[in-house]
């Protein structure tokens, strides 16, 4: 496992940032440290839950090198199903298309993707 102090500092800088530019910089920092599994989890959280589409897209892009991580693939599947932004869903679809999905991946095809 990684260093919980680093992960906590990155998470606090992302959550505590009040403006968009600061949150994007925090996501970029998390991307540089995403080899640490705890920091990667913070990046996954930003990809799924940040209020800004720009931050979510940046976080998704930075997860590209970690497609072998089940947590990343699961998050991308949720983004594909639930993200309100078309670019976010399309990017998740593109990244998932570069991986082998497990047969037990929980994907609700009935939910559909509205473009």
C-alpha positions as CSV (number, residue, x, y, z in Angstrom):
1,X,0.0,0.0,0.0
2,X,1.0,3.6,-0.4
3,X,1.7,6.4,2.0
4,X,-1.6,7.5,3.7
5,X,-0.2,10.9,4.5
6,X,0.5,11.7,0.9
7,X,-2.9,10.4,-0.1
8,X,-4.6,12.5,2.6
9,X,-2.7,15.6,1.5
10,X,-3.7,15.2,-2.1
11,X,-7.3,14.5,-1.2
12,X,-7.5,17.5,1.1
13,X,-6.0,19.7,-1.7
14,X,-8.6,18.5,-4.1
15,X,-11.6,18.6,-1.8
16,X,-10.5,21.9,-0.2
17,X,-9.9,23.7,-3.4
18,X,-12.6,26.3,-4.0
19,X,-12.0,27.2,-7.6
20,X,-11.8,25.2,-10.8
21,X,-8.1,26.0,-11.5
22,X,-7.0,24.8,-8.1
23,X,-9.0,21.5,-8.4
24,X,-7.5,20.8,-11.9
25,X,-4.0,21.4,-10.4
26,X,-4.8,19.1,-7.5
27,X,-6.0,16.4,-10.0
28,X,-2.8,16.9,-12.0
29,X,-0.8,16.4,-8.8
30,X,-2.8,13.2,-8.0
31,X,-2.1,12.0,-11.5
32,X,1.6,12.3,-11.0
33,X,1.3,10.3,-7.7
34,X,-1.3,7.8,-8.9
35,X,1.2,4.9,-8.7
36,X,0.2,5.1,-5.0
37,X,-3.1,3.1,-4.7
38,X,-4.5,5.5,-2.1
39,X,-3.8,8.5,-4.3
40,X,-5.3,6.6,-7.2
41,X,-8.5,6.2,-5.2
42,X,-8.6,10.0,-4.7
43,X,-8.3,10.4,-8.5
44,X,-11.1,7.9,-9.0
45,X,-13.3,9.9,-6.7
46,X,-12.6,13.0,-8.7
47,X,-13.3,11.2,-11.9
48,X,-16.7,10.1,-10.6
49,X,-17.9,12.9,-8.3
50,X,-16.3,16.3,-8.9
51,X,-18.9,18.9,-9.8
52,X,-16.9,20.1,-12.7
53,X,-16.9,18.2,-16.0
54,X,-13.4,19.6,-16.8
55,X,-12.0,18.1,-13.5
56,X,-13.8,14.8,-14.1
57,X,-12.4,14.5,-17.7
58,X,-8.9,15.4,-16.5
59,X,-9.1,12.7,-13.8
60,X,-10.4,10.1,-16.3
61,X,-7.6,10.9,-18.6
62,X,-5.0,10.5,-15.8
63,X,-6.4,7.0,-15.0
64,X,-5.4,5.7,-18.5
65,X,-2.2,4.2,-17.2
66,X,-4.1,2.2,-14.5
67,X,-6.6,0.2,-16.6
68,X,-5.3,-3.0,-15.0
69,X,-6.7,-1.8,-11.7
70,X,-10.2,-3.3,-11.0
71,X,-11.1,-0.1,-9.1
72,X,-10.4,2.0,-12.2
73,X,-12.3,-0.3,-14.5
74,X,-15.3,-0.4,-12.1
75,X,-15.3,3.4,-11.8
76,X,-15.1,3.8,-15.6
77,X,-18.1,1.4,-15.9
78,X,-20.0,3.5,-13.4
79,X,-19.0,6.7,-15.3
80,X,-20.2,5.1,-18.6
81,X,-23.6,4.4,-17.0
82,X,-24.1,7.4,-14.8
83,X,-22.1,10.4,-15.8
84,X,-24.2,13.4,-16.8
85,X,-21.7,14.5,-19.4
86,X,-21.5,13.0,-22.9
87,X,-17.7,13.6,-23.1
88,X,-17.2,11.8,-19.8
89,X,-19.2,8.8,-20.9
90,X,-17.5,8.7,-24.3
91,X,-14.0,8.9,-22.7
92,X,-14.9,6.1,-20.3
93,X,-16.2,4.0,-23.2
94,X,-13.0,4.6,-25.2
95,X,-10.8,3.6,-22.2
96,X,-12.9,0.5,-21.5
97,X,-12.7,-0.4,-25.1
98,X,-9.0,-0.7,-24.7
99,X,-9.4,-3.3,-21.9
100,X,-10.9,-6.7,-21.6
101,X,-14.1,-6.5,-19.5
102,X,-14.6,-9.4,-17.1
103,X,-17.7,-11.5,-17.9
104,X,-19.0,-10.6,-14.4
105,X,-18.7,-6.9,-15.0
106,X,-22.0,-5.4,-13.7
107,X,-23.2,-3.4,-16.7
108,X,-26.9,-2.6,-16.9
109,X,-27.5,-2.5,-20.7
110,X,-31.1,-1.7,-20.1
111,X,-30.0,1.7,-18.7
112,X,-28.7,2.6,-22.1
113,X,-26.4,5.5,-23.0
114,X,-28.2,8.6,-24.1
115,X,-26.0,10.6,-26.4
